[in-house]
Amino acid sequence: MYAIVEIAGQQFKVEKDQKVFVHRLATEEGKQVSFDNVLLLADGDKVTVGAPAINGAQVGAKVLKHLKGDKVIVFKKKRRKGYRVKNGHRQSLTEIVIESIVASGAKPAAKAEKKAEPAKKAESKAAAPKAEAKKASSKKSAAKADDLKKIEGAGPKAAEALINAGYETFAKIAKATPEELSAVLTEASSRLAHLVTDTWPKQAKLAADGKWDELKALQEKLDGGIEK
């Protein structure tokens, strides 16, 4: 039996007891983790394909260790401009072992949800003005937000996700825990789940205090937001 599952923005074909290297997960070493976005299940001749995911299916795994991949050299050059930049990068990875592949049926709560559809529609109509007000407030917060891209490891998409979640300033990020920031990114998009936020509060604290020289010195020791 095997499954095709999405883990941290990547798709993997996995079987029980198989070891897989995935983008860095926020889970501690030795802890169990599960993945619900199962796209395909195959048990002998029986193949189940999701649309896009299979309802109730789940892949369980255990985090073995966190590590870094092989160094990749990134070289940029512009002809006749005298521009040459050479950088090295090592991707942050997590080694996991697949412990179980479960293909459960439809959830019992699905029928109750269908019966409650009219009530949900009424609630959604009532919540529409609130949603519009929330969008307007998020636009205002984005206008007055700090440039969160100055945090090493945080790109435009990550900055946008943090702002939408209410972490629009360096001061607010400095008060948050790495686990809280990681949860925000994972909820915003599976493509952001691999980002490691261990040093983000520390970087944000220096930025909030205006200690840019200290922040620069710290970032020279980082690679993708992780201390080398």
VEXKEZA-516828 format. One record per residue (C-alpha): residue number from 1; residue in three letters; x, y, z negated. Coordinates in steps of 0.001 Angstrom, whole numbers, plus 524288, in hexadecimal, padded with zeros to 5 digits. Layout:
<atoms>
@resi:NUM resn:ALA x:X y:Y z:Z
...
</atoms>
This chain:
<atoms>
@resi:1 resn:MET x:80000 y:80000 z:80000
@resi:2 resn:TYR x:8050E y:80D73 z:80381
@resi:3 resn:ALA x:8000F y:81B69 z:8038D
@resi:4 resn:ILE x:80313 y:82825 z:80A38
@resi:5 resn:VAL x:802A2 y:832D3 z:80000
@resi:6 resn:GLU x:80603 y:84136 z:7FF73
@resi:7 resn:ILE x:80FD9 y:844B2 z:7F4DE
@resi:8 resn:ALA x:814B0 y:852AE z:7F310
@resi:9 resn:GLY x:81115 y:85685 z:800E7
@resi:10 resn:GLN x:816E3 y:84A6B z:8077C
@resi:11 resn:GLN x:8107F y:83DE1 z:80C30
@resi:12 resn:PHE x:8165B y:830B9 z:8085A
@resi:13 resn:LYS x:81357 y:82284 z:80B6E
@resi:14 resn:VAL x:814AE y:81BC6 z:7FE3D
@resi:15 resn:GLU x:81359 y:80E2C z:7F87B
@resi:16 resn:LYS x:81373 y:80950 z:7EA74
@resi:17 resn:ASP x:8210A y:8096D z:7E3F8
@resi:18 resn:GLN x:82685 y:811F5 z:7EEE7
@resi:19 resn:LYS x:82FB4 y:81D18 z:7EB45
@resi:20 resn:VAL x:82D76 y:82A0B z:7F222
@resi:21 resn:PHE x:834B8 y:8370B z:7F23B
@resi:22 resn:VAL x:82B30 y:8427E z:7F284
@resi:23 resn:HIS x:82C02 y:85134 z:7F0CE
@resi:24 resn:ARG x:82E99 y:854E2 z:7E29D
@resi:25 resn:LEU x:822E5 y:85239 z:7D9C9
@resi:26 resn:ALA x:81FE7 y:85989 z:7CD3E
@resi:27 resn:THR x:81E03 y:84CBF z:7C5CB
@resi:28 resn:GLU x:82878 y:848D6 z:7BBF8
@resi:29 resn:GLU x:8310B y:83CDB z:7BDF7
@resi:30 resn:GLY x:82AD7 y:83058 z:7B8FF
@resi:31 resn:LYS x:81CF1 y:83594 z:7B9F8
@resi:32 resn:GLN x:811F7 y:8301A z:7C266
@resi:33 resn:VAL x:80C1F y:837FA z:7CD7B
@resi:34 resn:SER x:800CD y:83543 z:7D6BF
@resi:35 resn:PHE x:7FD90 y:839F3 z:7E47A
@resi:36 resn:ASP x:7EF76 y:83A9D z:7E92F
@resi:37 resn:ASN x:7F19E y:83F69 z:7F713
@resi:38 resn:VAL x:7F200 y:831C2 z:7FD0F
@resi:39 resn:LEU x:7F045 y:8328F z:80BCC
@resi:40 resn:LEU x:7F07C y:8241B z:80F54
@resi:41 resn:LEU x:7EFCD y:816E8 z:80890
@resi:42 resn:ALA x:7F353 y:809E0 z:80EBA
@resi:43 resn:ASP x:7F0D6 y:7FCD7 z:807FF
@resi:44 resn:GLY x:7F3D8 y:7F204 z:811AA
@resi:45 resn:ASP x:7EB07 y:7F3CD z:81D7F
@resi:46 resn:LYS x:7E241 y:7FD61 z:81640
@resi:47 resn:VAL x:7E5EC y:80B82 z:81904
@resi:48 resn:THR x:7DEE3 y:81719 z:812EE
@resi:49 resn:VAL x:7E116 y:824AC z:81873
@resi:50 resn:GLY x:7DD55 y:830E6 z:810E9
@resi:51 resn:ALA x:7D6B5 y:83D02 z:8160F
@resi:52 resn:PRO x:7E070 y:84279 z:812E7
@resi:53 resn:ALA x:7E222 y:83BB0 z:8059C
@resi:54 resn:ILE x:7DBF7 y:82F33 z:8007A
@resi:55 resn:ASN x:7D25E y:8320E z:7F59C
@resi:56 resn:GLY x:7D666 y:82B6E z:7E8F4
@resi:57 resn:ALA x:7E362 y:8260D z:7EDE2
@resi:58 resn:GLN x:7EF83 y:828AD z:7E5E5
@resi:59 resn:VAL x:7FE06 y:825B0 z:7E5E7
@resi:60 resn:GLY x:804A0 y:824B1 z:7D8AC
@resi:61 resn:ALA x:81336 y:826A7 z:7D6DB
@resi:62 resn:LYS x:81DC4 y:828D3 z:7CCAB
@resi:63 resn:VAL x:82801 y:8338E z:7CD33
@resi:64 resn:LEU x:8357E y:82D58 z:7CC85
@resi:65 resn:LYS x:83E71 y:8392A z:7CD95
@resi:66 resn:HIS x:8404A y:846C3 z:7D346
@resi:67 resn:LEU x:84BC2 y:84903 z:7DC54
@resi:68 resn:LYS x:850AE y:850B2 z:7E7FC
@resi:69 resn:GLY x:851FD y:84C13 z:7F5FA
@resi:70 resn:ASP x:85DFC y:84CBF z:7FEA8
@resi:71 resn:LYS x:86337 y:85A30 z:801E6
@resi:72 resn:VAL x:85E4F y:86017 z:80E96
@resi:73 resn:ILE x:8662E y:86AE0 z:81524
@resi:74 resn:VAL x:85E1D y:87617 z:81AB9
@resi:75 resn:PHE x:865EE y:87E38 z:82465
@resi:76 resn:LYS x:8608A y:88A4C z:82B2C
@resi:77 resn:LYS x:86748 y:891B9 z:83601
@resi:78 resn:LYS x:863CF y:89CE0 z:83F34
@resi:79 resn:ARG x:86B9C y:89DBF z:84BB4
@resi:80 resn:ARG x:873DB y:8A9E9 z:84DD9
@resi:81 resn:LYS x:86EE6 y:8AFA4 z:8410A
@resi:82 resn:GLY x:8794E y:8AACB z:837D7
@resi:83 resn:TYR x:86EB7 y:8A48A z:82F81
@resi:84 resn:ARG x:87206 y:897BC z:828E5
@resi:85 resn:VAL x:86BAB y:8926C z:81C91
@resi:86 resn:LYS x:86E76 y:8851E z:816BE
@resi:87 resn:ASN x:866A3 y:87FB9 z:80B56
@resi:88 resn:GLY x:8654C y:8727C z:804EB
@resi:89 resn:HIS x:858BF y:86C9C z:7FFC0
@resi:90 resn:ARG x:85595 y:860A5 z:7F7AE
@resi:91 resn:GLN x:8473A y:85D14 z:7F6F3
@resi:92 resn:SER x:841C1 y:85A60 z:7E968
@resi:93 resn:LEU x:83C0F y:84CA8 z:7E950
@resi:94 resn:THR x:83536 y:84350 z:7E027
@resi:95 resn:GLU x:8369E y:8348E z:7E0B7
@resi:96 resn:ILE x:82A03 y:82D5A z:7DD8E
@resi:97 resn:VAL x:82605 y:81F12 z:7DDA6
@resi:98 resn:ILE x:8186C y:81B21 z:7E224
@resi:99 resn:GLU x:811A1 y:81387 z:7D74F
@resi:100 resn:SER x:803D1 y:811D9 z:7DC86
@resi:101 resn:ILE x:7FB15 y:8140A z:7E843
@resi:102 resn:VAL x:7ECB1 y:814B3 z:7E4BE
@resi:103 resn:ALA x:7E18D y:814FC z:7EE8D
@resi:104 resn:SER x:7D56A y:817B3 z:7E662
@resi:105 resn:GLY x:7C7FE y:819E1 z:7EC66
@resi:106 resn:ALA x:7BF7F y:825FE z:7EC72
@resi:107 resn:LYS x:7BEA9 y:82CE2 z:7DF83
@resi:108 resn:PRO x:7B1B2 y:82B9B z:7D811
@resi:109 resn:ALA x:7B14D y:83A47 z:7D617
@resi:110 resn:ALA x:7AFEF y:83C59 z:7E4C8
@resi:111 resn:LYS x:7A124 y:839AD z:7E492
@resi:112 resn:ALA x:79EEF y:84332 z:7D97A
@resi:113 resn:GLU x:7A631 y:84D7D z:7E111
@resi:114 resn:LYS x:79D1F y:84BA5 z:7ECB1
@resi:115 resn:LYS x:79109 y:84D71 z:7E438
@resi:116 resn:ALA x:796B4 y:859C7 z:7DE9C
@resi:117 resn:GLU x:7993B y:85FCF z:7EBF7
@resi:118 resn:PRO x:78D88 y:86953 z:7EBAB
@resi:119 resn:ALA x:791C3 y:86E4E z:7DE63
@resi:120 resn:LYS x:79FA9 y:86FA7 z:7E348
@resi:121 resn:LYS x:79B03 y:8776E z:7EF04
@resi:122 resn:ALA x:793A6 y:880BE z:7E610
@resi:123 resn:GLU x:79FA8 y:88211 z:7DD73
@resi:124 resn:SER x:7A84D y:88499 z:7E93B
@resi:125 resn:LYS x:79F25 y:88F5C z:7EDE9
@resi:126 resn:ALA x:79F35 y:8957B z:7E075
@resi:127 resn:ALA x:7AE0D y:8943B z:7DFD2
@resi:128 resn:ALA x:7B011 y:89A70 z:7ED3A
@resi:129 resn:PRO x:7B076 y:8A888 z:7E819
@resi:130 resn:LYS x:7B9F2 y:8A42E z:7DD74
@resi:131 resn:ALA x:7C29F y:89DAE z:7E79F
@resi:132 resn:GLU x:7C2C1 y:8AA24 z:7EFB3
@resi:133 resn:ALA x:7C633 y:8B20A z:7E3A6
@resi:134 resn:LYS x:7D0FE y:8A84D z:7E08F
@resi:135 resn:LYS x:7D67B y:8A9A4 z:7EE52
@resi:136 resn:ALA x:7D65A y:8B86D z:7ED12
@resi:137 resn:SER x:7DD54 y:8B7AE z:7DFFF
@resi:138 resn:SER x:7E775 y:8AE37 z:7E5A0
@resi:139 resn:LYS x:7EA26 y:8B7DF z:7F0A9
@resi:140 resn:LYS x:7EC1B y:8C2B3 z:7E6AB
@resi:141 resn:SER x:7F530 y:8BA19 z:7DE98
@resi:142 resn:ALA x:7FCDE y:8B6A8 z:7EAE5
@resi:143 resn:ALA x:7FE75 y:8C51E z:7EDB7
@resi:144 resn:LYS x:80483 y:8C7C7 z:7E05D
@resi:145 resn:ALA x:80BDD y:8BACB z:7DF47
@resi:146 resn:ASP x:81A8B y:8B9C6 z:7DD88
@resi:147 resn:ASP x:822DD y:8B42B z:7E872
@resi:148 resn:LEU x:822CC y:8A63C z:7E343
@resi:149 resn:LYS x:82B0F y:8A1AC z:7EEC4
@resi:150 resn:LYS x:836B6 y:8A70F z:7E755
@resi:151 resn:ILE x:835D1 y:89ADE z:7DEEC
@resi:152 resn:GLU x:83F4E y:890C7 z:7E446
@resi:153 resn:GLY x:8377A y:88546 z:7E98E
@resi:154 resn:ALA x:82AB4 y:88CCE z:7EB54
@resi:155 resn:GLY x:826F0 y:88F9C z:7F961
@resi:156 resn:PRO x:81B87 y:89783 z:7FEF2
@resi:157 resn:LYS x:8119B y:88C64 z:7FD5F
@resi:158 resn:ALA x:815A4 y:889D0 z:7EF52
@resi:159 resn:ALA x:814F9 y:89857 z:7EC29
@resi:160 resn:GLU x:80762 y:8991F z:7F218
@resi:161 resn:ALA x:802CB y:88D68 z:7EA20
@resi:162 resn:LEU x:807F7 y:8935B z:7DD84
@resi:163 resn:ILE x:80178 y:8A073 z:7E052
@resi:164 resn:ASN x:7F46C y:899F4 z:7E33F
@resi:165 resn:ALA x:7F568 y:892A8 z:7D64E
@resi:166 resn:GLY x:7F78F y:89F4A z:7CEB0
@resi:167 resn:TYR x:8066C y:89EC4 z:7CD8C
@resi:168 resn:GLU x:808BA y:8AB09 z:7D577
@resi:169 resn:THR x:813AE y:8B0F9 z:7CD48
@resi:170 resn:PHE x:82106 y:8AC8F z:7C88E
@resi:171 resn:ALA x:81C7E y:8AED3 z:7BA92
@resi:172 resn:LYS x:81146 y:8A514 z:7BBC1
@resi:173 resn:ILE x:819E0 y:89AC0 z:7C207
@resi:174 resn:ALA x:82401 y:89CB6 z:7B743
@resi:175 resn:LYS x:819A3 y:8992C z:7AD16
@resi:176 resn:ALA x:8153F y:88CF2 z:7B479
@resi:177 resn:THR x:81B33 y:87F6C z:7B345
@resi:178 resn:PRO x:8213F y:87841 z:7BEEA
@resi:179 resn:GLU x:81677 y:86E09 z:7BDB8
@resi:180 resn:GLU x:80BD2 y:8786D z:7BEEA
@resi:181 resn:LEU x:8123D y:87E56 z:7CAF7
@resi:182 resn:SER x:81408 y:870F9 z:7D125
@resi:183 resn:ALA x:805A3 y:86DE2 z:7CED1
@resi:184 resn:VAL x:801BE y:87A91 z:7D593
@resi:185 resn:LEU x:809FF y:87760 z:7E17F
@resi:186 resn:THR x:80525 y:86962 z:7E249
@resi:187 resn:GLU x:7F702 y:86DBC z:7E176
@resi:188 resn:ALA x:7F926 y:87801 z:7EBFC
@resi:189 resn:SER x:7FF3F y:86EB3 z:7F5DB
@resi:190 resn:SER x:80582 y:8614D z:7F614
@resi:191 resn:ARG x:81068 y:86765 z:7FE38
@resi:192 resn:LEU x:8146D y:86F6C z:7F253
@resi:193 resn:ALA x:8143D y:86423 z:7E8C6
@resi:194 resn:HIS x:822B3 y:86107 z:7EAD3
@resi:195 resn:LEU x:82771 y:86E66 z:7E648
@resi:196 resn:VAL x:82EED y:86DDC z:7D980
@resi:197 resn:THR x:82B1B y:878E6 z:7D046
@resi:198 resn:ASP x:83452 y:875D4 z:7C4EF
@resi:199 resn:THR x:83BBA y:882D1 z:7C5E7
@resi:200 resn:TRP x:830B0 y:88B8F z:7CAD1
@resi:201 resn:PRO x:82CA4 y:890FA z:7BD70
@resi:202 resn:LYS x:83ADF y:893FE z:7BA55
@resi:203 resn:GLN x:83CCB y:89ADF z:7C764
@resi:204 resn:ALA x:8300A y:8A249 z:7C5DC
@resi:205 resn:LYS x:83407 y:8A6CD z:7B839
@resi:206 resn:LEU x:84091 y:8ACD2 z:7BD84
@resi:207 resn:ALA x:83917 y:8B339 z:7C8B7
@resi:208 resn:ALA x:82EAD y:8B885 z:7BF86
@resi:209 resn:ASP x:8393F y:8BE74 z:7B6D4
@resi:210 resn:GLY x:84006 y:8C480 z:7C29E
@resi:211 resn:LYS x:84C65 y:8BC6E z:7C094
@resi:212 resn:TRP x:84EF1 y:8BA9B z:7CF0E
@resi:213 resn:ASP x:85D94 y:8B861 z:7CDB9
@resi:214 resn:GLU x:85B50 y:8AD5E z:7C403
@resi:215 resn:LEU x:850BA y:8A7D9 z:7CCD4
@resi:216 resn:LYS x:859F5 y:8A7FA z:7D871
@resi:217 resn:ALA x:8647D y:8A12D z:7D07E
@resi:218 resn:LEU x:85ABB y:896C9 z:7CC4B
@resi:219 resn:GLN x:855B8 y:894A5 z:7DA15
@resi:220 resn:GLU x:8637F y:89272 z:7DF1E
@resi:221 resn:LYS x:8638D y:88650 z:7D691
@resi:222 resn:LEU x:8567A y:88181 z:7DBE4
@resi:223 resn:ASP x:852A7 y:8795E z:7E798
@resi:224 resn:GLY x:84422 y:879D1 z:7EABA
@resi:225 resn:GLY x:84142 y:87EC0 z:7DCFF
@resi:226 resn:ILE x:8493C y:873EC z:7D68E
@resi:227 resn:GLU x:85628 y:87592 z:7CF88
@resi:228 resn:LYS x:86133 y:86F44 z:7D73A
</atoms>
